[in-house]
């Protein structure tokens, strides 16, 4: 009998399933033209719930080096995300009174989308980024960036070279690490005694309540609530003292943490969010039941919509070669036979094919050439930004479509 996997945070056996999405290719493994005929590598995509600490997680079936060493996601291609980073940098600088004697370290710093805002005010920075191709872009912007996976040993190495950090930032990376305990413990090592670590991550409650199953993919090892995060932090030398709710990525949290025993008092916002999660029964297994039924309704509705559109002779395209879109398309068995093409502003994704579905990725100008009747917005978290950029499709009566939290045509 095969033994059950164990929770990556607390070690308890993972008895309970949230949703099993079957075998799926890596969501960011875009296929070059010369490899389009080769079959995808497929890996199980099974999200489970820990009945002890309530960390939701997928099985650890893909080495991080296979996912992140060469990465196709560049943060700076989303103008709204860069603006979000700028506002954070300005707020953190004021709140923590950062100056030219401070050190800000960002883990998973990508192409420098965030640290550039600190550099512009002469605050010393260091980026830690595992993808060499992305780190190179940051260095071209003058942002000191080391290529490494973060954890206790990397933190010790940074200490020797740069000293302790006043502020560490980790945006949308806490979910991306298989060894979450080593990762979190690294921040406790790196911070000054009165230093602060911030973490942003999509809030698990939104995934559950808004049917955001497409945010489940292999690079997202964990799906996080404040409840689960505080349990993990407490066993690794950190304590949350404040939290913000954000609109990014379909609804996220930004937690502010310090070393265990540090003096900053807990805020009312933190106490209220704990109460909110408690009211939502985040630590009750019944909360996680029935999710697959809602997922399968989206699958059925999306396939029905596309079939009807094709029957009427309509052309269907998509916007955004996003990882979440690949989970959606592959679970719903949507392929190049259903969607003619997808457009994306990131030139690193253009002239490739989506993994699994083999839908070709083209430049946004293709929309004006092909004039699709329907444009499915795959990164629904950027819906407003995408509609504004492509509103010209309405000139030929083109319509926008989203699939999350339910399939609907936008008016």
N, C-alpha and C positions, 0 to 999 in steps of 0.2 A: 504494500500500500504506500502510495506517495505521501510523504509528509507535507503538511501545510507550510506555506511561507510564514515568516515571522515579521512582526512589525519592526520597521527600520528605526523607530524611535524608542519603543519600550520593550521590544523583544517578545511580546505575547503572540501566540498563534493567530493567524488571520483566518478566522472561521467564516466571516460574513462577507458577502458580495454586495457591492453597490450596483455594478453593471459589468457584464462581460461583452466586450465589443469584438471578440474574435481575433483572428490573426490579421495584422495590419502592417504596412510598411512604415518606416520612420517618417514622421510628418514633414521633416525638413530635408528629406533626401531627394531633392529635385533631380530629374533624370536628364543628362545631356543628350543631345540629338543622336550621337553615335552609339548610345546605349539603350535607345528606346525599345529595341526588340528584345532586350534581355529581361528576364523575369525579376521582379522585386524580391529582396529579402523580406520575409514576413516574420513578425514576432507577436506573441500573445499580448493582447491589450485588455487586461482584466483588472478592474478597479475594486479594491477590497476596503472594508471598514474595520479598524481595530476596535474591538469591544472593550478595551481597557482605556486607551488614551484618546480614542476617536480620531486618530489620524487616518484620513482616506489616502490610499496609495495604490500604485500599480506595481505589478511584480517587477523585480529587478532583473530584466532579461537582456538588456543591452548595455555594454560597457560605455561609460560616459565619453571615453576617448573616441568611440565610433560616432557619437552624436555631435560633440562640441569642438573637436580639434580643428575642423574646417566648417564654418557656419555661414548660412546664407541670409541670416537675419541681421540687418543693419538698422539700428534704432533711429538714426537721423532721417530716414525716409518718411517718417511720420511727423509732420510739422506740429501736430497737437501734442505729441509725446515730448518733443524737444521743448515746447513751451511749458509743459508740465514740469519738466526737469529744471528749467530756469526758475520757475516760481518756488520750487523746493529749495534750490540753492540759495535764493535770496532770503527765504524764511529761516533756513537753518543757520545762515550766517548771522542774522540778527539774533535769533534765539540763543545761540551758543557763543555769540560774540567772537566769531572766528576772525583771524587776521593773518598777517604775513608770517607770524610765528607758529601758526597752527599747521596741522597735517590732516588732510581729508583723504581717505582711502575708499575707493569704490571697488567692490567685488562684482565680477561680471560687468565690467565697465564698457563693454561693447566698443563702439567707434568714437567714444568720447563725448557722446550726446549730453551727458550730465556734467562731467568734470570740466568741460570747457567753460562753464559758467563760473566756476570757482577760479579757474586760471585767469579769467578776464578781470577779476578783482584782486589778483596777486596773492591768492591763497595757495600754498603748496599742495600738490595732489599726487596721488599714485593710483593708477588703474591696475587691477588684476583681472586678466581676461584669458580664458583658456584657448580661444581660437586665434591662431597666429594671423590668419588673413584679416580678421577684424581688428586685432591689436595694431597691425601695421597702419591701418587707416587712422587710428587714434594718434599714433606717433607722428604721422604726417601733419596733424593739427598741433603738434608741440606738446602733447600730453604724455607724460612719462607712464609707460605701460609695461608691466611684466606679464609674460605668458606663463600661466600656472593655474592649476586647480586649487581652490582655497581649502584650507583646513588648518589644524594645529601646527603642522610642520611648516607650511607656507607662512603662517603668522609669525612663527619664530624667526624665519629667514628675513621677513620684512623688518622685524624688530632690530636685527643686527645691522641692517643697512640704513634704516630710516627712523627708528625709534617708534614710540607709541603714537597711536592716532587719537586726535581729539574727536573726530567724527568718522564713522564708517557707514557706508550706504550699500544696501544690497536690494536692488529693485528687480522683482520678478525672477529671482534666482533661488530663493529658499526652496521652492518647489522642484528645482532642477537637480538637486544633489541626492545621490543614493545614500551616502553616509551622512545623514542630517545631524547626528550627534557630533561628529568630528568637525563638521562645517560650523555649527553654532559655537562650539568650544573655541574655535579659532578666533572669534571676535572677542571673547573674554580674555584671551591671551594678548591680543593686539591693542585693546583699548587702554588709554590712560585710566587712572583710578577714578577720575571724574568724567571720563569720556562717554560718548553716546553712540549707540548703534541704531540705525533705522533700517527697517525691512518693509518692503511693499510686496504684497501678494494678493491675488484674487481671493475674495472671501468665499469660503465653501458654501455658505448659506445661499449665495446667489446661484451657484452651480445647481444646487438642489431645487431652489424655488423657481428658477427661470429656465430650467431644462438645458443648461449650458454643457451638455455632454461632449460637445465638440472641443472643449478645452482639455479633454482627457487625451493625452498622447504620450508616447514613450519618454520624451524628454521631461515631461511633468511627472516626476516620481511621486510627488505628494500633493495633496489638496487640503488647504489649510483653513482652520478656524482659529479664532483667538484662543479658545479652550485648548486645542491641541498644541498650539505654539507656546503657550505659557507653560504647559507641562514639559515640553521639550526643553525650553530655555532654562527652567528651574533646575534641571539635572545637568546642565552644562555651563553654569556660572553666570547666567544672565537673568535679569528681572525686567519685565515690562513696566514702565511707569506712565505711559501715555499712548493713546491710539487716535488715529483719524480715520474717518470713512471717506473714500475717494470714489469718483465716478469711473476711473480708468479701468480698462479690461473688464467691463461689464459689472463693476462694483468691487473695489479692492479695500484693503486695510493697509495703513501705514502705522506700524508699531515703533515706538521709541523705547529703547532698552538701555540699561546700564549694568555694570557689574553687580552681582549679588552683594547686597550690603551697602551699596552706594546711597547717597543721601536724598536723591530727588524723590519727592512725595508722589504718590499715585494721584492722577487727575480724576476729576468727576467723569470725564469722557470715558476713561478706562472702566470705571465702575459701572457706568450705564451700559456699555457694550457687553460686559459680562452678564448683566441682567437681561439684556436683549437676547443673547445666545441661550441663556438659561430658559427664557420664555419660549424660544423656538425649539427647545428640547434637543440641543446639539449633542448632548451626551446620552441620548436615548436611541437605541437601535431601531425603534419603530420609525423614527424620522427618515431613515435611509431606505425603507422598504417601498416597493412600488415604483422606483425610479425607472426601471427598464421599460415599464409599460408606457411611460411618457416619452421615452426615447423612441420606442418603436412607432408611436403615433406620428412623430416628426418624420421618420423614415417613410412610412406609408403615404403621408400627405405630400412630401417632396416628390416622391416617385409619381404620384398621381398628377401633381401639377405639371411636371415635365412631360409626362405622357400626353396630357391634354393639349399642352402648348404645341408639341410636335405634330399631333393629330391635326391641329388647325394650321399647320405649315409655318409656325412661328420660329424665329431664330432665338435661341437662348444662349447667353454668355454669362460670365461671372467676373466680378472684380475682386482682386486680392488673392494672391497665391500664398495664403496664410496657412500656418500649421493647423489651426482649428478647422479651416475649410477642408483640409485633407482628411481629417478624422470624419467630418460630416459626409463627404463624398464617398469615402471608402466604405463606411458602415452602411450607407444608403445604396450602395452598388450603383452609383452614378459614374458614368465614364464619358469618354470623348464622343460616344455615340449619342449622348444625351445633351451635353453642353459643348458648343462648338469651340470655344476658347475661353481663357481667363486672361485678364490684363492685370499688370502690376507695375507700379512706378519704380521698383527696384531693378536696375539693369542687371544685377547679378542673378536674378531669377528669369529674366526674359530669355527667350529662345531655348527654354528647357521644357520639360513635360512634368506635370504633377505626378508624384509617386502613386502607383496603383491605378488611378483613373486614366492616366496618360492624356490628360487634357493639355493642349499646347498653351504655353505662357507667352503672351505678347505684350507689346508696349501699349499704353493707354490710347494712343492715337488710332489704334486699330478699331476702336469703337466707332469713330467717325467714318471709317472706310466700310465697315461691315454692317453698321446700323442695326444692332440686335433689337428685337421686340421686348425682350426681358433681360434685365441685368441683375443677377443674384449677387448680393453683397455678402461675401464669405466672412470677412472680419467685421462682424456686426457691431463690435465695440467702436469702430471708426465710421459708423453709418453716416453721421452728419457731415463729416469731413469728405467722405466719398461722394455723397449726393451733391454737395456743393461743387466738387471738382468735375462731376460728370452730368450736371443738370442739363447739359445740351442734348442729352438723349431724348428729352421730352419734346424737342423740336420735330421729331418723327414719331411721336406718340410712344416712345419707349417707356417702359415701366420698371421700377425697382422692386426687388423681391428679397425678403429675408426669411430664414428658416428657424431662427432662434428668437424668442422662446417658442414660437409656433410659426408655421409656414403662412406667410401673408404677403399680398401685393400692396405696396405702399402707395398711397394716393397723394 
